Amino acid sequence: MPTENDRRRSPSVRGPLARLDRSREELAKAWLVRLIERASLEEIRDLPTDQIARELPDLITDLVRACAENNGAPFELSEDQAQRASSLAALRAGREASAAGDLTRDVAALQSVILHALREELGDSDPEHFVDMAERLAEAIGAVQAAAVEELVRSRSRELESQANTDPLTGLYNLRYFQRQLSHLLDVRKRYEQPFALLLLDIDGLKRINDAHGHQAGDRVLMQVAMALRRSVRNVDTAARLGGDEFAVLAPLQDTKGGAILAERLAAAARDEVVPPDEPPITLSIGVVSSPQHGEEPDGLIEIADRAMYRAKAAGDPVVVGDDDGAEVAEEAKS
């Protein structure tokens, strides 16, 4: 429904705005050309062109229509408009300290493209309305810029958090996150009496693969094992690489029997899915413990699981459960 401001606005103003709206794809291409002109080849490769083609025309419509609004109230982005504005953060995602400044210049270039098109449409026929709409465009661009930069900051924070918790080679959680999650499960265990299983896993023969085929081949085996673990555990489980060829899995609400069943599944997945170069199938040695059966302290549980894992390796069995009397180790670690 037309607003009072629309009714007051002359046809000479509504016409150019309508034409700009219909030309939104051309304006999007003009803006993209500006970005490419001042970008390096590496930056051009990283531009999310699919997302730009999908989101930018609608965002230009938002900005063109903002030019027609002049009801005296501050311009605010709707939820949908804010989402489209936030999509611009993808232009500079993954970049370092200059990202926010580059994104600000990107949005300023968008303002320049629309303003130039608006000036060409209006010419000198209605300078008062041109100034009025230019001011409203600047206000809308400011809101778009704020939304885009805020999303960029949130994205960067998520990225840094992921880097802090993730093993860079395999994409699994790292030792730091595993230790924190183990402490959390122990707190839940003590408060709500919910059991959980802990599995320590070691890849048999990885050193032989590294020596015979190089560390790149060994890294491929590590990544394939990680993928096998990820596909085999439940969504609530935590799979982590602790370092080297050693992995761990935390399985909430599982006792020792449930942990052993999971361990057998992981061993089978590695054997069936990991393909080392000119080598026998990959095998895992897995030690299984659970809380409270084997204790309620992190160091004690890890030590019992570690002993079970090395017994598995010595015996050539894929899975060995920690000794029940190993709980004494946990008590010693507590004291």
N, C-alpha and C positions, 0 to 999 in steps of 0.2 A: 504494500500500500504506500502511495507517495506520502512523504512527510511534508510538513508545512514549508520547510526549506526547499524541497523539490518543487513545490507549487510556485514559490517565489522565484526560483531560478529560471532564467530565460531559456528558450529553446536553443539559442546559440551556444549555451553552456552544456545543456543536456546532450546535444548532438555530438560534440567532440568527446565527451566522456563515454558515450555509447560506442563510438568508433574505436576509442582506445581499448575498451573492453573486448570488442570483437577482434582487435589486433594483438591480443595478449600473447599469442604464440610467437608472433614476430618480435614483440618486445622481449620475450624470454630469450629468443635466439640472439638478439642484439646485446643483451646483458651477458650471455654466455661468451660471446665474441670478446667482450671487454675483459672477462676473466682470463681467457686463453691468451690474449695479447700480452698480458703482464705476468704470465705463469711460465715456469720452466717446464721442460718436457716431462720430468718426473711428476710435477704437480698436475699436469694435464692428464697423465695416466691415472692419477689418484682421484680425479674429479668424479663424483657419483652422478654421471650423466643420466642414467635411468631415473634416479630419484629427482633430479632437476626437471626432466621432461614431465614427470608425473605430478610434481607438487607446484612448480613455479607458476604455470598459467593461472591456477586458482589463487595463488598468493598475489599475483598482479591484479586480478579482479578485486581482491580484498582492498588493495591499495588504491585502485582507481575509484572504487565506490567510496572509499574514505574521503577522497577529494570532494565529493558532493555533499558530505555531511558537515554541517557547521551550525550545530544547535547550541553552541556555547559550552557543552560538557566536554571534559577531557576524553581523548580517544582511548578506548580500551579494546584489546583483542578479545574476540569471543573464544570459546574453547577450541573450536575447529580452526580458527585463524591462528591461535597460538601454536597449535600442533603443526600447522603448515610452516609457520615462522621458525619453529624449532628444527624443522627438517634442514634448514640452511646450515646448521651446525655440522652436518656431515661433510660440508665443503672443506673444513679444516680439522676434522677428527684425526687424531693420531699425531698431530704436529706438536711442536714444543711451545716455548714461551711466546712466540710471535703469533700463535693461532688466533687469539682474541683480537689483536690489532688487524690481522689479515681479514678476519671475518667482518670486522667493522667497516673496512674499506670495501669489501664485497657488497655489503648492504648499501653503503653510500653510492656505489656504482649503480645499483638498482634504482635508487632514488633519482640519480642523474638521467638514466635512460627514460624513466617515466616523465620526468620534468621536461626533458627535451621534446618528447612526443607531444606533451600537453601544450608546450609553447608553439609547436608547429601547427597544432590543431586550432588553437585560439588566435594565434598571431597577435596583432595589436587591437583586435576588435573589442576586447573586454578586459582591459588591464586590471581593473578592480577585482573581478572574479578570478583572474589568473593568480594574483597575489594571495587571495583568500584560499584558493585550492592548493597553492604551493605550500602555504603554511600548514594546512591540514595534512598534506602529504608528508611534510617533514615530521609532524607529530606522529603519524602512523608509522613511518619508517623508524622512528625512535623506539616505538613499542616492538616492532619486528626485530630490531637489532638487540634489544634487551632480552627478548625471548630466545633468540638464537644464541647469544653469548651465555645465557644461563644454562641452556641445554649443553653447550660446549663444555662448560665447567663441570656439570653433572657427569657428562660422558668421560671427561678426563679423570674425575674422581673414581668412577667405576673401573676405569682402565687401571689406575694405580692400585686400587684395592685388589683387582684380579691378579696383577703382577706380583703383589705381595703374598698372595695365597696360592699361586699356581706354579708348578714346575714348568719351565719354559720349553723343555724338549718334548714332554709327553702330553702336556695339557691337564694332567691330573693335579690334585691338590699336592702341596709340598709339605715338608716336615713341620714347618711352623704351624700350618693350618691343622695338620694331623694331631699335633700335641694339644692344640687348643680344643679340638673336637673330642679328643680322648678325655680331657679334664671335664668337659661339659657332660659327656655320657656318664662319667663317674659321679658327678654331682646329681644327675637325674637318678642314677642307680641308688644312691644313698637316700634321696628324698622320696622317691616313688617306688623303690624296690623293683625297678625294671632291669632285667638282665641285658647284657650285650656281649657279642663275641668280637674278639680281636684276632686277625690273621696277619702273620708276617710271612712274606713270600720272597724267595730268592731265585733268580734265573740260573739254572745249571749250565755251566759251560760258556758263559758269555765272554770270559777272558780268552778262551780258545778261539772264539769267533773274531774277537778284536785282533788277536795276534795273527790269525790266518788271513783275514779279509779286510782288516783295517777298522778304524773306529766308526766310520760312516756306516759300515755294515752292522756294527754293534748298536749304533744309535737307531737304525731301522728296526732291529729286533726289539729294542726298548719301546719304541713307539707302537709296534704291533702288539706287544704284550699289554701295553696300556689300553689300546683299543679293545683287546679281548676282555680285559677287566671291566672296562666301562660298559661293554655290551652285556656282561654277565651278572653284574651286581644290580640290586634294586635301587630305585630312586632315592630311598632313605639312607642307603649305605654310603660310606665315605671311602673312596679309593684314592690312595696317595702314593707318590714316589718319595721314599725317604732319602734316597741318594744312591749313586752307583747302580747296582742291579737289584736293589732291595725295594720292595713295595709293601704296602700294608692296606688292609681293609677293616673298617669298623662297621659292624652290623648290629644296629639297635634291635632290641626285643628278640635276640637270638641267644639260645644257650649253647653249650659246647657241641651238642649233637647237631643243632642247626648250623653252627659255624663250620663243622666238619663237612656237612653236606654241601655248603657253599664252596668250601675249599676244593672239594672233588670237582665241582662244576668249573671252577676257575682253572684247575689243572687240565681238565679236558679241553677247555676253550683254547688255552695256550698251545696245547699239543696239536689241536686240529686247525687252528687259524694262523699261527705264526709260522712263516716259511723262511728259515735261515738259508743263506747261500751255501749250497753244496755241503750241507751238514745234516745230521739226523734231526728228527723233530725236537722242538724245544720242550724241555720239561721244567717244572717248577718244584721247589721244595717249600712246603708250607707248614708252619707251626700254628696251631689253633689253641686259643685259651678263651675263657669267658669270665665275666664277673657276674655274680660273686664267687663262683666255684674256685677260681684261681687267685682271688684277692680283689682288693678295692683300692689299690694304689697304682699310679701309672708306671713307675719304674719297675715295680715288682711284676706286673703283668707283662711288660715288654721283655723283661729278662726271661720269664718262663716261656713265653712264645718264641724267643730267640733260641733258647736251648732246644725246644721241640723242633724248630726249623732245621737246626744243625743235626739233630738226630735223624730227621727225614733225609737230609742230604747224605749222611753217612750210610744209612740203610738202603738208599735207593728207592724209598717210598715217597710218593708225592705229598702225602698228608700224614702228620703226626700230631696227636693231641697232647697238650702239656700234662705232666704228671699231676695227679691230685695233690700229692704232698708238696708240689711246687708252690702251693699257697704259703708254705713257710718262708719261701723267698720273698713273697710280697710282704709278709709280716716283718721280716728283717729290714726290707727297704723302708717300711713305715717308721721303724724305730731307728 
